[in-house]
């Protein structure tokens, strides 16, 4: 995306560049519109409606099987685009801070719900990168259901277990 112009993008889409400018304005706005997570907000809400004691297993299965296996191509493309595009990290941060963390955090409740949601999201993203992008074995070669069994208790701890000590509130980093 970084090396592509609006003209290039419009040409590949088979439309006039003026049409792209009319609907999206600039490349950043087009990028933000085009990027869609390989899951819906409703799917996350459904997982979070699970009984509290099943949250780790159900969220692990949703992330590791549904998103990272069944929708692996979409998830990989999204992550690669976010990492390689100048505005990508800010967009991903916005999705995590303004969608994923509030939804999961609200479902968890408590003053540390958002922090727990961010810890879970970062851990699951790390697993995805190691497993599907970098492809480190034996993690990359494990059956998805086996990985769910390994990950579920740790994810359950992150989501619902006691935290080692009170975590002070930290103001988010300001982006230029």
KAKA-V489265 format. One line per field, one symbol per residue. phi: phi as a letter, one per 40 degrees, with the letter a starting at -180 (. if undefined). A space follows every 10 residues. Layout:
phi: ???
This chain:
phi: .ccccdcccc cccgbcdccc cccbgbcccc cccccbccab cccccccccc ddcbdccccc ccccccccbc bdcccccccc ccccbdcddc ccdccccbbc ccccccccgg cbdccccccc ccccccdccc cbccgcccdc cccdcccdcc cdcccccccb cccdadbccb cccccc
